[in-house]
């Protein structure tokens, strides 16, 4: 397997109005027509304002510590805590990934909110989150297929800030991709810019397992996807 970079179009993500409505909390057919129209307009505009990129880099030099619940990647030690550790500990190598929707949709969301149009701003915010999640799903599928061609499997993806993994370790993670293709940078508090970006790690190996649904493993109570995505998009 080799490192890989991707530039996706919005049409490749197969997003639709119903999906955005579901994330916003509407059941099918519940939302009013103005909401659907605003979502449709946001999706249409996103084709022009988003710059959707993703990449992964494979690191074969890894070591695990059962007592410390840490993983060492390329001589950097990450305290990933027991939940993430339990999912990754049988990995033979690790993929570090990045994905972004670009800065355009975040700017559009903030502009609407600053102008007092909170609903439109919120819709663009949700659309941006869905774009980066869908793009990361596509990237992960590409990694899965590359792993299968080498007789390997992959785990779920895990990001700093979830399942007890300290978000501050994002700084250390970005040391593994200093010249990242996605153009993502970090603030001092480990927040990513563009805002609609994700990063994390995926385990690769002959004895690892992919779990179709992992919300029961995660202790995050504020995730907008909790109890919404009951199935995985990774085929």
C-alpha positions as CSV (number, residue, x, y, z in Angstrom):
1,X,0.0,0.0,0.0
2,X,1.1,3.5,-0.7
3,X,0.2,7.0,0.6
4,X,-2.7,8.6,-1.4
5,X,-4.3,12.0,-2.0
6,X,-7.8,12.7,-3.3
7,X,-9.7,15.7,-4.7
8,X,-13.5,14.9,-4.6
9,X,-16.4,16.7,-6.3
10,X,-19.6,17.3,-4.4
11,X,-21.5,14.9,-6.8
12,X,-19.2,12.1,-5.8
13,X,-20.5,12.4,-2.2
14,X,-24.2,11.6,-3.1
15,X,-25.5,14.0,-0.5
16,X,-29.2,14.9,-0.6
17,X,-31.8,17.1,1.1
18,X,-33.3,14.3,3.1
19,X,-29.9,13.4,4.6
20,X,-29.3,16.9,5.8
21,X,-32.9,17.1,7.2
22,X,-32.2,13.9,9.2
23,X,-29.0,15.3,10.7
24,X,-31.0,18.5,11.6
25,X,-33.5,16.3,13.5
26,X,-36.3,16.1,11.0
27,X,-38.0,12.8,10.2
28,X,-38.8,12.1,6.6
29,X,-41.6,14.4,5.4
30,X,-41.5,16.5,8.6
31,X,-39.6,19.6,7.5
32,X,-41.4,22.5,6.0
33,X,-40.8,23.5,2.4
34,X,-38.7,26.6,3.2
35,X,-36.2,24.4,5.1
36,X,-35.9,22.0,2.2
37,X,-35.4,24.9,-0.2
38,X,-32.7,26.4,1.9
39,X,-30.9,23.0,2.1
40,X,-31.2,22.5,-1.6
41,X,-29.7,26.0,-2.2
42,X,-26.9,25.3,0.2
43,X,-26.0,22.0,-1.5
44,X,-26.1,23.7,-4.9
45,X,-23.8,26.5,-3.8
46,X,-21.5,24.1,-2.1
47,X,-20.5,22.8,-5.5
48,X,-18.8,26.1,-6.2
49,X,-17.4,27.1,-2.8
50,X,-16.0,23.8,-1.5
51,X,-12.5,22.5,-2.1
52,X,-12.9,18.9,-1.0
53,X,-9.6,17.1,-0.3
54,X,-8.4,14.1,1.6
55,X,-5.3,12.0,2.1
56,X,-3.8,9.2,4.1
57,X,-0.2,8.2,4.9
58,X,0.8,4.8,6.0
59,X,3.2,4.3,8.9
60,X,4.5,0.7,9.4
61,X,6.8,1.6,12.3
62,X,4.4,1.3,15.2
63,X,4.5,-0.1,18.8
64,X,1.8,-0.7,21.4
65,X,2.0,-0.5,25.2
66,X,-0.7,-2.5,26.9
67,X,0.0,-1.0,30.3
68,X,0.1,2.6,29.2
69,X,-2.6,2.3,26.4
70,X,-0.3,4.1,24.0
71,X,0.7,3.7,20.4
72,X,4.1,4.8,19.1
73,X,4.0,6.0,15.5
74,X,7.2,6.9,13.8
75,X,8.8,7.6,17.2
76,X,5.9,9.7,18.4
77,X,3.9,8.3,21.4
78,X,0.1,8.9,21.5
79,X,-1.9,8.3,24.6
80,X,-5.1,7.0,22.9
81,X,-6.8,5.6,26.0
82,X,-8.5,2.2,26.4
83,X,-11.4,2.4,23.9
84,X,-9.3,3.5,20.9
85,X,-6.4,1.3,22.0
86,X,-8.7,-1.8,22.1
87,X,-9.7,-1.2,18.5
88,X,-6.2,-0.6,17.2
89,X,-3.9,-2.9,19.2
90,X,-3.9,-5.7,16.6
91,X,-2.8,-3.4,13.8
92,X,0.3,-4.0,11.8
93,X,0.5,-0.4,10.5
94,X,-1.4,2.8,10.9
95,X,-2.9,5.2,8.4
96,X,-2.9,8.9,9.4
97,X,-5.6,10.7,7.5
98,X,-6.8,14.2,6.9
99,X,-9.9,15.5,5.1
100,X,-11.4,19.0,4.5
101,X,-14.3,20.6,2.8
102,X,-12.2,23.7,2.3
103,X,-12.7,27.2,3.9
104,X,-15.5,28.4,1.6
105,X,-18.5,26.8,3.4
106,X,-17.3,27.8,6.8
107,X,-17.0,31.4,5.6
108,X,-20.5,31.2,4.1
109,X,-22.0,29.9,7.3
110,X,-20.3,32.6,9.5
111,X,-21.4,35.4,7.1
112,X,-25.0,34.3,7.3
113,X,-24.9,34.2,11.1
114,X,-23.2,37.6,11.3
115,X,-26.0,39.0,9.2
116,X,-28.5,37.7,11.6
117,X,-29.7,34.8,9.4
118,X,-29.1,32.1,12.0
119,X,-31.1,29.4,10.2
120,X,-29.2,29.7,7.0
121,X,-25.9,29.8,8.9
122,X,-26.8,26.6,10.7
123,X,-27.8,24.8,7.5
124,X,-24.5,25.7,5.9
125,X,-22.7,24.5,9.0
126,X,-24.5,21.1,8.9
127,X,-24.0,20.8,5.2
128,X,-20.2,21.4,5.7
129,X,-20.1,18.8,8.4
130,X,-21.8,16.3,6.1
131,X,-19.5,17.1,3.2
132,X,-16.4,16.4,5.2
133,X,-17.8,13.2,6.8
134,X,-18.9,11.9,3.4
135,X,-15.5,12.7,1.8
136,X,-13.8,10.9,4.7
137,X,-16.0,7.9,4.1
138,X,-14.8,7.8,0.4
139,X,-11.2,8.2,1.5
140,X,-11.6,5.3,4.0
141,X,-13.2,3.1,1.3
142,X,-10.2,3.7,-0.9
143,X,-7.9,2.7,2.0
144,X,-10.0,-0.4,2.6
145,X,-9.7,-1.5,-1.0
146,X,-5.9,-0.8,-1.0
147,X,-5.6,-2.9,2.2
148,X,-7.7,-5.7,0.7
149,X,-5.4,-5.9,-2.3
150,X,-2.6,-6.6,0.1
151,X,-4.5,-9.2,2.1
152,X,-5.2,-6.7,4.9
153,X,-8.2,-5.3,6.7
154,X,-8.8,-1.9,8.3
155,X,-10.4,-0.7,11.6
156,X,-12.8,2.2,12.1
157,X,-11.3,5.7,12.0
158,X,-10.6,7.5,15.3
159,X,-9.9,11.2,15.9
160,X,-8.3,13.2,18.8
161,X,-11.1,14.5,21.0
162,X,-13.2,11.4,21.0
163,X,-13.3,8.3,23.2
164,X,-11.1,9.8,25.8
165,X,-8.3,10.7,23.3
166,X,-7.0,14.2,24.3
167,X,-7.6,16.7,21.5
168,X,-4.3,18.4,22.3
169,X,-2.5,15.4,20.8
170,X,-3.7,16.7,17.4
171,X,-0.5,18.8,17.4
172,X,1.5,15.6,17.6
173,X,-0.6,14.0,14.9
174,X,0.1,16.9,12.5
175,X,3.8,16.4,13.0
176,X,3.4,13.2,11.0
177,X,2.0,15.2,8.1
178,X,3.8,18.6,8.2
179,X,3.3,19.3,4.5
180,X,-0.2,18.0,4.2
181,X,-2.0,18.1,0.9
182,X,-5.2,19.2,2.5
183,X,-3.7,22.5,3.6
184,X,-5.1,22.2,7.1
185,X,-3.4,24.1,10.0
186,X,-3.9,24.1,13.7
187,X,-4.6,26.8,16.3
188,X,-2.8,26.8,19.6
189,X,-5.9,25.0,21.1
190,X,-5.6,22.2,18.5
191,X,-8.6,23.4,16.5
192,X,-8.3,22.8,12.7
193,X,-8.6,25.4,10.0
194,X,-10.5,25.2,7.7
195,X,-13.1,24.4,10.4
196,X,-14.8,21.8,8.3
197,X,-11.9,19.3,8.5
198,X,-11.2,16.0,10.2
199,X,-8.1,14.1,11.1
200,X,-7.3,10.8,12.8
201,X,-5.9,7.3,12.5
202,X,-7.0,4.0,11.0
203,X,-5.5,0.6,11.9
204,X,-4.4,-1.8,9.1
205,X,-3.7,-5.5,9.6
206,X,-4.6,-9.1,9.0
207,X,-6.2,-9.4,12.5
208,X,-8.1,-6.1,12.9
209,X,-11.8,-5.7,12.7
210,X,-14.2,-3.0,11.4
211,X,-17.3,-2.4,13.6
212,X,-20.4,-1.4,11.6
213,X,-21.6,0.9,14.4
214,X,-19.5,2.3,17.2
215,X,-21.6,4.9,19.0
216,X,-21.9,2.5,21.9
217,X,-18.1,2.6,22.3
218,X,-17.8,6.4,22.3
219,X,-18.5,8.6,25.4
220,X,-19.1,11.8,23.4
221,X,-22.6,13.2,24.3
222,X,-22.5,16.2,21.9
223,X,-21.8,14.5,18.6
224,X,-24.6,15.5,16.0
225,X,-24.2,12.0,14.4
226,X,-24.9,10.1,17.7
227,X,-28.0,7.8,17.1
228,X,-28.4,9.3,13.6
229,X,-26.1,7.1,11.6
230,X,-27.1,3.6,12.5
231,X,-25.2,2.0,9.6
232,X,-21.8,2.6,8.1
233,X,-21.1,3.9,4.7
234,X,-17.9,1.9,4.4
235,X,-18.9,-0.9,2.0
